């Protein structure tokens, strides 16, 4: 599936603030992070070898080392989402330490995630402060819409990636000074397959 979506060749990710981003929501000409900057580098858990194994169909990767001279076969099992899950647990502990409820919104493109967020944020009488992290492959459009509600928002552009992962959320949280006793909504990339497999550190997934 990820080969179809295009994240077989990840290009990294970008975190953008709609209040300061000069690109105004088009293209990806703004501060791409790569290399050894782990706080901002794309941490991609897919292991695309020549068999194109994927976590959705194969929860573990199997590597066979054939020792023909001794007639031995050594099988190594490793959870291919282990690194992501460790970071997700750290994100969750950070949010729980601040008593922040985190909801990860996943659904197909155009289902109304951003509209639901706009109406939720604008509902009178809400006592908790709401923060939003937007996920999209390229544009800043959704973050601009959320920004107009007055809620603090950051946009994560995943480039060729078809989902958010825990490392991206970790990097965004380091840029977002989130208050205690608040609510964080994560609007994932519009995709019903890949986002379901990735724990971001949320308390619940919300399917629209």
C-alpha positions, 0 to 999 in steps of 0.5 A: 500500500505504501508503495502505491501511496508513494512513501516507498521513497520518503523525502523527509518532513517539514513542520510549518507555522501558518502565522509565519510561513512565507509560502502561504500554503502552496508547495514545499519550499520551506525548511525541509529537515533531513540528515542527523537532526533527529528532532526534525528528520523523517523517521520512517518505519517501513522496511522496503526490501525487494519483497516489499514487506509492509507492517499492515500485512506482515507485523514482523519482518523475517530475515533468514541467514542461510549458512550453507557450509553448516546447514543452519538457518537463523531466523531473526524476529523484530517488530518493525514498528518498535522504534515508532512505538517507543517514541509514541510511548514517550509522547504519551508520557509527556502529554499525560504529565501535562494532563493533555488529552490527545485525539488522533483523527483518521479518515479518508480524504475529504471526509470533513476532519478539518470542518469538524475541528473548526466547529469544535474549536468554535463551540461556545462554552468549551473550557479547555484550550485546544491545540491542533497538529495538522498532517498533509503531504504538501499544503498548508491549507488546513492549518490556515483554516484552523489558525483562523479559529484562534487555536494554536496550530502547526502543520506537518508536511510529510512529503511523499509519506502517506501518514504521520508517525511518532517522530513527527509528533515528537518534533512538533511537540517540541515546537508547541508550548502546550499548556496543562489541562488542554486538548490536542487534536492531531488531524492525520493525513487523509488515508484509511490504511497507513495511519491506522498502524502507527501509534503517535502517542494519542489516547484515542483514535477518532474515525470520521 
